[in-house]
Amino acid sequence: MELRLRDVPAEYDVIAVAFAEATSTPGAVTFGIDPGLSASLGGYTNADFSADVRTVQSRGKKVILSVGGETGRVVVNDAASATAFSNSVYALIQQYGFDGVDIDLENGLNPTYMAQALRALRSRVGPSLIITMAPQTIDMQSPSVSYFKLALDIRDILTVVHTQYYNSGSMLGCDQSFAYSQGTINFLTALACLQLEAGLRPDQVALGLPAGPGAAGGGVVPPTMVNQALDCLARGTNCGSFRPPRTYPGIRGAMTWSINWDVANGNGFARTVRPHLDTLP
């Protein structure tokens, strides 16, 4: 399902547009409407997209630029590439009106220089800049891992981490005593607990799940299970056999891959999860 930005369902509060891609300059990224997408939508230009950004923002929504993706090759591993990243993302923010940036680098990152790049970007944009991260589960197993370290190192300017709780197989939770299987409520709560107990604020942690069948190779769960996991983390109810050591009433919410897939599947994710967020503490 291909959508114009202005046609994103109203349930979504933050829309991450994927993806900004690497250029021949290390660290620098570029973004534009794919010609194939433009053709399938009957003509959809960069100018149309930019106008849609303003339209969506007028509805109270935020639009951020996601960098990388599964096949992305954006590399920021020295001061020069950090500067190139910051400058290029800032230019795209100026061009399209994005509210921030999502770091979705699934092929490794250098926490020192990515932090340098993001701090430089924030110094130019100001405190309104949204900074999100979409790590894989393996990247958030230990605070010593580069992605997790980056999140902790920039937690003073970080908005939210929405870990991809899918396509991962089994992983350890915060009890470190059992490998939980993806696609279960224990997997969601025990792995979110890792971040919550390692130093991220509850409002900096969200649950990332597939929008439904077809959106991921593994880890697809009913949207009602996402609500149950949020209940478990926020108020200690509807838990599975794993129970977190405390409650986290400020838990941020949920992210889904992707809006397109959700619309194709009848909007079941957004229409189930979004109203439930209003019931949380």
Protein Blocks (a to p, Z undefined) as FASTA:
>chain_A
ZZdfklpcfklmbdcdddddddfbehiacddddfklmmmnopaafklmmmmmmmmmmnop
acdddehijmlccdcfbfklmmmmmmmmmmmmmmnopabdcdddfebpafklmmmmmmmm
mmmnommlccdddddfklmmbfkbmklmmmmmmmmmpfbdcddfehkbpaddfkopaccd
ehiaklmmmmmmmmmmnopafklcccdddfbehjamghpacfklmmmmmmmmmnopaiaf
bdcfbdcfkbnbdcdddfklmmmnoommmmmmmmmmmmpZZ
